[in-house]
């Protein structure tokens, strides 16, 4: 079955161009011109990926992204922005976008980003869960196949990026990561220079899994270097 993509873009010429090229690449494509219509379409016919413009009439891209990330199910989001300031790109990542492309962009680059996102999803779903794919770490249970996290047997709802970040740490307890390394490993290419995005995601992750976020038990700060997952969490 062809992957389903929803394009949320109020520029009809650009939306039409994207629809044409994505369909030529083998995807099933729908489009919406504003955020409210997009959310309605997704409620009626879920997509596998959303290409979401930042600047939309009415409900803008950031608001749509926040609402999608508030849902329990994970939906990959590629954000489009005509703005060139660092703040706008960082805001998109921090509210939960998986990747972004800044206008003007080449169709070839956008198609490459879409393919990379689907490859990553496929890689995570390639094999059924084996016993080692359920990590149990001092009250924290991470089910890598179902992408579920339990803290003392209570489910913790994480965004896709928060889950990937936690899993990267939990699979390598004691290993120290710099912010740049985490960007490369978890976010992938194209995010150089946005190390403070890692800080924001770790702060939100700590707020969800740490009993006392300012005295973390799992994700520890290594001053002057970056972060690590506590080795004692394996005990």
N, C-alpha and C positions, 0 to 999 in steps of 0.2 A: 504494500500500500504506500502511495506517495506521501511524503511528509507534507503536513499542512502548515502554511505560514499565513499569518495575518499581518498586513501592512497597515499601519496607522499613520497617515500622512495627508495633510490638507492641501498640499500642492498637487493638483490633479495630473499635471504633466509628469512630474517626478514619480508619482504613484503608478501611473500607467506604464512608465518605462521600467520600473521595478517589477511590476506584475508580469510584463512581457518576458523579461530576462529570467526571472525565477521560474516561470512556467516552461520556458525553453530548457531550463536546467532540470526539469522533471518534478518540480514541486507543485502541489495544489495550493492556490493562492486566493485569499480574500482580501478586500481592502475596506478601510473605514476612514472617513474624513475628520472625525473628532473622537475624543476620548470616551464619551458616553456611548456612542454607537459601538465603539470597539469593545467595551465591557459587555454590552448586550449581545454582540455576536459571539464573544467567547463563552458566555453563559449558555447560549443555544447550541454552539458548535465549537467545542474546544480545539485549539490549535496546538501544534508541536513547537512553535516558535513565534515570537512577536517581534516585528521590526517597528520600532516606536519612535516617532518624531518627538523632539523635546517641546517645540513650540506648536501648540495646537489651540484652536479656538475653544473657549469654555473650559473644559477639564484638560489641563495640560499634561505633557508626557510624564512629568515627575509625579503628579497625582495619580495617573493611571498606573505607573510603576509601583507606587506605594500600595495601592489597592490590590494589585496582583500579588505582591509579596506578602500581604496580610492573609492570603488564602493558604490553606494547608498544602495544596498540590503545587509542585514546582513547575514553572513555565519559563523556559529560557527567553531572555529579553535582549535584543540588540537595539541600542538607542542611537537615533540620528540627531545630530545637532548642527545648526547653522552657526552657532556661537563658537568663538575661538578661545574664549577665556578659560583658564585652568579651572576656575571655580565651577563653571557650568559642567565641565566633563566630570569633575570629582563628585559633584552633587548627583549626577546620574549614576555613578558607580555606587555611591554610598546609600542611595535609596533602593538599590538592588539590581540594577542593570548588570548583565553578565559581560557586555562588551559595548563599545560605542564606535561610531564612525562620524567624523566631522565633515560637514558639507563645505565645499564641493568634494565629492569622492568619486573614485572610478567604480564602475559596475563590477569590474574584475575583482577589486579589493573587497567589495561587499559580498560577492559570491564566495570568496575565499573565507571570509569571516563566518558566513552561514555554514559552510561545509565544515569548518574547524569546530564550530559549536556542536554540530550533529555528530562528528567523529568522537568528540569528548563524551557525549551522552551514550553513544554506542559502546564505547570502551568500558564505561561503568556498568553496562548491562550485559556484557558479553557472556559472563559465566554465572550460573546460579551460586547462591551463597554456600560456602563451605563453613565448617565450624569456626575456622580462623577469621572468617569475614564478619563475625560478630565479636567486637572488641568489648571486653569488660574491664573497666579501669576504676577501681575504688569508688563504686556507686554509680559510675557513668557507663551506660551501655550504648554502643554505636553499632547499629545494624547497617552494614554498608550496602547490602542488596536492596533493602526496602527504604534506605536513606532515612532511618528513624533514629532518634536519640531519646534515651530514657535516663532520667536522673532520679535515683532512689525509687525506681519503678514508675515514675510519673513522666509522661511524654513531654519533651521540650520541642517546641516548634521553631525550627531554624529555617532561614532562607537557604537557597541553594548554595550561595557563596559562603555563608557561615558554616554550613555542613562541610563543604570541601576544605575550608580552613581548619576546622576542628579535626577532620580526618587526617589531614597532612601532619598535624601535631601528634595526634594520638598514635599513629603508626610508627612514630620515631621518638619515643619519650627520651628526654635528656638531650636531644640534638638541638643546638642553638641555630636559629634562622635569623638572618638579617631581614629587614623589611623588603629590600630589593629581591632577595631570594624568594620570599613568600609571594611577591607580585608575579614573579616568573613562574613559580610552581602552581599557584592557585588561579591567578587571573590570566596567565598566558601572555603572549606578546602584545605590544602596543600600549603598555601602561607605564613605561619608564618615567620616572620623575614624580610619581604619585604615591610615594611611600606613606604619606600621612593617611591615605585611604585604608591601609592596613591597620593603622592605629584605631580608626573609627570602627572598623569591623570587629577588631579584638575587643574593644570596649563594649560593643553590643553583645558579642558572644559571651563575655564575662558576665554581663548583666543577666543572661539567661541561664548560665550553668554554674555560676559561683554563688555560694551562699552569702559571701561578703566580697563583692567585686574589688574593693580597694585592698583586700588581703587575699588574693586568689590562691586557690588550692590546686588548680589544674594548669592554667596557662600563666607562666611566670615571665616577668620582665627580666632580661639580662641587660643591665644598664650599659649604655654605650655600644651595644651590639644589636639586640633585637629581642626575640622571645623564644621560649622553649616550653615543652610539655613536661610537667613534673615527673621525674623518674619514680618517685614514691607512689604515684597514682596507679602503678601496676601492682602494688602490694595488696 
